[in-house]
């Protein structure tokens, strides 16, 4: 009657052992580390860089306890923070001889100190939030007026292009504030221009005015178009910030919109606040320009390398070391790019990058390629005022439709990298840090100790009460409660969830809710004994009849937790995650685990005269 089959006992044992294994990494703490990532789009972090860093540390006689290479960075562990600081200075000097133009980002970081065998099975510690781990909090203000101005400047090119296509003569397109002014000599041309622009540029509102002898057509963004531009600026900036923060290797950063024009950034575990500010403030933009092939003669290139650059051009060096002279005039910017994916040239089967441009960008690109067949154009990434040539392909033919293919002299890996760089985008509008808060590791450690102490003493109080009131069944319930806590921490670690102070509060709440199920079961067993049932029948009936009540109460709590999870944000969401997981683990531990132990204790006895469950412990 009260025996589990072997497979069910084995399942419970496996679940408990797995929970123990995935909980273990949280007890090893963290090691100070130095992280190296690329500061330039054309530089990669690879095994050669890792060897160079290790040689630098060995030459400086700085001991390290291990190193690891990730897809976007490499990290080196150290025994203490003093060694970590010395290593950062040594590596920074070796990799960045020109401090004004660094090639790599060298930042302080923290890495899990758990053994490699745990990491090999995917057992990693749960992430700790800013309030527990320490770190930095930024509030960034997005310059929405600059975003609208940038959009207006982009539309100025579209206006010129439309008027040129329709052969409409005008006296120039100028921007004044957040409006565009187009001058005409006669009303007929102005009317033709108005009809053309209304038909093709639906984001613009047009008004007719006069300025002396000139007739003006004043264009401004419609309110709904301005709102779309501002929303896009926020979304694009958040995406770009995610890409930037990846360089710091921050686990579970919080990047979210606050209000209409602000972005909150929380970076748990970041020790180098200055480096974090530097990376957040970085801006990058993509530009397509033409090469000045008339000035690509060896003597001019040699002079340009010495700083004697021809007027109206700039000197760059491609990734393969080939020097090029690029015109300053920008043909297209990254704002016109909608997608970039790696692929293969169907004719030569060489690796290639397939780009897609928006409507205005497609028209501009078609005109440029039609006029420059056989010439080379350069795709540049401009960052911190410095440009780098990603690639400089030859224009083979006119390219209509906005679908562009870049091919030639690329490997499959390089094609993937170029596509990623093109998709990464840039900040759609400037941002300014308006608030900065730093939470020190010591304060985070104090918060952890207080939170864990409250959970520890709460757990101890529950164990004492249950053991006194329900005797052996109380001890079994307490053990099941411990398994519940173990499984909850294991799940948080396995899912790589972020634990915050509200999360610790949810753990304490989960303990109280979990033991409630065992109280229901124990009281039901007492009632069955009072009603004349035998001990074995009382155990079976107690678990079976209490299950409906336990299920109902937990489902209602689960619905409330899911509502918090769906509609909440920040600390509320952190509380909800732990709350929901705690309900699921408590239902398993309170019913299945506790009954498994009860079955092992009492299930083998055919004649059972007494249950150790308090004041009705005998038949």
Secondary structure, DSSP 8 states (H G I E B T S, - for coil): -----HHHHHHHHHHHHHHHHHHHGGGS-EEEEEEEEESSTT----HHHHHHHHHHHHHTT---SEEEE-SSEEEEE-SSHHHHHHHHHHHHHHH-SSGGG-SEEEEEEEEE---HHHHHTT----EE-HHHH-EEEEEEEE-HHHHHHHHHHHHHHHHHHHHHHTT---S-EEEETTEEEEEESSHHHHHHHHHHHHHH-TTEEEEEEEETTEEEEEEEE-HHHHHHHHHHHHHHHHHHHHHHHGGGT-TT-EEEEETTTEEEEEEET---HHHHHHHHT--EEEEEEEE-GGG-SHHHHHHHHTT---TTEEEEE-TTS-EEEEEEEEEEEGGGEEEEEEEE-TTT--EEEEEEE-HHHHHHHHHHHHH-TT-BEEEEEEETTEEEEEE--B--S---TTEEEEESS--HHHHHHHHHHHHH---SS-EEEEEEEEE-HHHHHHHHHHHHHHHHHHHHHHHHHHHHHHHHHHHHHHHHHHHHHHHHHHHHHHTT-EE-HHHHHHHHHHHHHHHHHHHHHHHHHHHHHHTT--HHHHHHHHHHHHHHHHHHHHHHHHHHHHHHHHH--THHHHHHHHHHHHHHHHHIIIIIIHHHHHHHHHTT-SS--B--SSTT-B-
